[in-house]
Amino acid sequence: MAGCDAMSMDRCRVFGVWMEPRNIHLLTSIIEAYEGLGVVTTEDPRLAHVRIAVAPGCEAELMTVLDHEKQRLGIRSFAQSVP
């Protein structure tokens, strides 16, 4: 599985996630545990808005992970960002 790195960011899909601020680190750890799935960047820690750049072809896997962890992480919403 090809991951998102500095060389391939233009091919990745980006998703915005709004969640409980205290769980941003846990979300980052979960996404990193799926090697090559994506890269988490905190856009605004006070609003708990993070951005996940997802490797091409891994969008469905990310959506499954986010849906599964939604309650535990306090995810309020997630959606693909408009370019």
DAGIJO-V70466 format. One record per residue. N is the residue number from 0. D_LAST is the distance of its C-alpha to the last C-alpha in Angstrom with 1 decimal. Layout:
# DAGIJO-V70466
n=(N | N)
d_last=(D_LAST | D_LAST)
This chain:
# DAGIJO-V70466
n=(0 | 1 | 2 | 3 | 4 | 5 | 6 | 7 | 8 | 9 | 10 | 11 | 12 | 13 | 14 | 15 | 16 | 17 | 18 | 19 | 20 | 21 | 22 | 23 | 24 | 25 | 26 | 27 | 28 | 29 | 30 | 31 | 32 | 33 | 34 | 35 | 36 | 37 | 38 | 39 | 40 | 41 | 42 | 43 | 44 | 45 | 46 | 47 | 48 | 49 | 50 | 51 | 52 | 53 | 54 | 55 | 56 | 57 | 58 | 59 | 60 | 61 | 62 | 63 | 64 | 65 | 66 | 67 | 68 | 69 | 70 | 71 | 72 | 73 | 74 | 75 | 76 | 77 | 78 | 79 | 80 | 81 | 82)
d_last=(23.6 | 21.3 | 19.6 | 16.5 | 18.0 | 17.4 | 18.0 | 15.6 | 12.5 | 10.5 | 11.6 | 11.0 | 9.1 | 8.3 | 10.3 | 11.6 | 15.3 | 17.9 | 21.4 | 24.8 | 24.7 | 27.8 | 26.1 | 23.1 | 25.4 | 26.5 | 23.0 | 22.3 | 25.7 | 25.1 | 21.9 | 23.7 | 26.6 | 24.7 | 24.8 | 21.7 | 19.7 | 17.1 | 16.9 | 17.0 | 16.2 | 17.6 | 15.5 | 18.4 | 21.6 | 23.4 | 20.9 | 20.5 | 16.7 | 15.6 | 12.6 | 13.4 | 12.0 | 13.8 | 15.7 | 15.3 | 17.7 | 18.0 | 15.8 | 18.9 | 20.9 | 18.5 | 18.6 | 22.4 | 22.8 | 20.9 | 22.9 | 26.0 | 25.6 | 24.3 | 27.8 | 29.0 | 26.0 | 25.7 | 22.1 | 21.5 | 18.2 | 15.3 | 12.3 | 9.2 | 6.3 | 3.8 | 0.0)
